[in-house]
Amino acid sequence: MIGSLGLPEIILLVILVIILFGGKKIPEVFKGLGEGIKNFKQAMSSDDNEKKEKDKDKNSDD
């Protein structure tokens, strides 16, 4: 889906972001977005670790 975006589409998106948020707000927006992605990844890895521990405990009970 993203691979189908060409240079004109990307330029248009950048212009729209600048118009909507302004030049001063963009770093704040992307900082918040980055923190959100980081938290999401941590939560996903935490869930994976919990599943592995449950499987490990289940197998050790046998």
Backbone bond lengths (Angstrom), bond angles and torsions (degrees), N, CA, C in turn:
res aa  C-N    CA-C-N  psi(-1)  N-CA   C-N-CA  omega(-1)  CA-C   N-CA-C  phi
1 M - - - 1.445 - - 1.527 110.22 -
2 I 1.331 117.05 -52.29 1.459 119.41 179.07 1.522 110.16 -70.71
3 G 1.322 116.66 -30.58 1.455 120.52 179.71 1.512 113.15 -62.80
4 S 1.322 117.25 -19.49 1.450 120.55 -179.02 1.531 112.28 -85.78
5 L 1.336 117.31 -3.36 1.464 120.08 177.36 1.523 109.38 -78.24
6 G 1.292 114.66 129.74 1.450 119.57 177.04 1.515 111.12 -98.00
7 L 1.300 116.66 -179.77 1.457 121.72 -179.21 1.529 112.15 -60.07
8 P 1.328 119.97 -43.79 1.477 118.74 178.95 1.530 113.15 -60.71
9 E 1.327 117.10 -37.85 1.459 120.06 179.78 1.521 111.45 -67.90
10 I 1.332 116.07 -40.31 1.458 120.34 179.47 1.527 110.10 -65.26
11 I 1.315 117.22 -42.96 1.470 121.18 178.30 1.520 110.23 -61.38
12 L 1.321 117.61 -42.33 1.460 121.92 178.32 1.530 111.00 -62.04
13 L 1.326 116.95 -42.46 1.464 120.25 178.20 1.523 111.45 -63.69
14 V 1.315 117.77 -41.56 1.466 121.47 179.29 1.529 109.83 -63.10
15 I 1.300 117.09 -42.95 1.467 121.06 178.77 1.523 110.59 -63.22
16 L 1.329 117.33 -42.82 1.460 120.40 178.95 1.528 111.69 -63.70
17 V 1.326 117.14 -40.12 1.465 120.50 178.45 1.519 110.11 -63.67
18 I 1.311 117.59 -43.02 1.466 121.30 179.43 1.526 110.53 -63.49
19 I 1.322 116.83 -40.98 1.467 120.33 179.21 1.524 110.87 -66.70
20 L 1.320 116.99 -44.14 1.466 120.41 -176.46 1.529 113.01 -70.32
21 F 1.316 117.83 -43.32 1.450 120.76 -172.07 1.527 113.62 -104.16
22 G 1.296 118.30 -19.40 1.459 120.49 -177.05 1.518 110.73 80.00
23 G 1.297 116.31 157.07 1.457 121.51 -175.75 1.513 114.18 -64.96
24 K 1.328 117.48 -31.73 1.463 120.36 -176.82 1.515 112.10 -80.11
25 K 1.311 118.10 -26.72 1.461 121.35 -176.82 1.522 112.93 -85.17
26 I 1.298 118.55 -21.32 1.462 122.16 -174.34 1.529 112.40 -57.95
27 P 1.349 119.81 -47.57 1.475 117.94 178.48 1.529 112.88 -59.77
28 E 1.325 117.19 -36.92 1.461 120.62 178.56 1.523 110.99 -65.74
29 V 1.326 116.05 -41.54 1.467 120.88 -179.85 1.524 110.10 -63.37
30 F 1.321 117.44 -46.43 1.459 120.34 -178.17 1.529 111.77 -71.23
31 K 1.332 117.46 -30.32 1.462 120.23 175.35 1.522 109.67 -64.60
32 G 1.320 116.31 -44.93 1.465 120.15 177.44 1.511 112.12 -63.85
33 L 1.319 116.46 -39.04 1.454 121.09 178.05 1.521 110.85 -64.67
34 G 1.317 116.37 -42.89 1.465 120.76 178.61 1.519 112.06 -63.70
35 E 1.329 116.73 -41.31 1.463 120.13 178.06 1.528 110.65 -65.45
36 G 1.327 116.64 -38.07 1.463 120.19 177.88 1.522 111.78 -63.65
37 I 1.318 116.57 -43.43 1.464 120.84 178.38 1.525 110.49 -64.55
38 K 1.329 116.71 -41.05 1.469 121.33 178.99 1.529 110.50 -61.57
39 N 1.339 116.48 -45.44 1.465 120.48 179.03 1.524 111.49 -64.22
40 F 1.327 116.73 -38.28 1.459 121.22 178.82 1.524 110.36 -63.41
41 K 1.322 116.91 -44.82 1.464 120.85 179.30 1.527 111.16 -63.52
42 Q 1.337 116.79 -40.74 1.459 120.03 178.39 1.522 110.64 -63.57
43 A 1.321 117.06 -41.01 1.461 120.03 179.39 1.526 110.82 -65.87
44 M 1.314 116.97 -39.50 1.464 120.53 179.13 1.526 110.62 -65.56
45 S 1.327 117.81 -43.39 1.467 119.69 -179.90 1.528 110.27 -69.20
46 S 1.304 117.31 -32.80 1.466 120.78 176.72 1.527 110.30 -64.45
47 D 1.322 116.73 -42.92 1.463 120.82 177.59 1.525 110.87 -63.08
48 D 1.331 116.94 -41.20 1.465 120.69 178.53 1.520 110.95 -62.83
49 N 1.335 116.64 -41.46 1.472 120.64 179.61 1.529 110.60 -65.13
50 E 1.326 116.58 -39.71 1.462 119.82 178.67 1.525 111.07 -64.12
51 K 1.335 117.13 -40.46 1.465 120.98 178.21 1.524 110.39 -63.24
52 K 1.329 117.00 -43.22 1.464 120.63 -179.53 1.521 110.75 -63.72
53 E 1.338 116.90 -40.66 1.460 120.22 179.32 1.524 111.11 -65.75
54 K 1.330 117.33 -39.68 1.463 120.55 178.52 1.522 110.43 -65.03
55 D 1.332 116.51 -42.44 1.469 120.27 178.20 1.524 110.59 -64.27
56 K 1.325 116.26 -39.68 1.458 121.27 -179.98 1.537 110.01 -64.98
57 D 1.325 116.48 -43.95 1.466 120.78 178.21 1.518 110.94 -65.58
58 K 1.306 116.87 -38.59 1.459 121.51 -179.87 1.526 110.28 -65.01
59 N 1.337 117.01 -42.94 1.452 121.68 179.86 1.526 111.85 -70.29
60 S 1.320 118.79 -32.09 1.461 120.60 -179.55 1.533 111.01 -74.94
61 D 1.332 117.44 -22.43 1.471 120.89 177.47 1.524 112.24 -72.71
62 D 1.308 116.32 -23.75 1.488 120.63 -176.54 1.489 112.35 -73.08
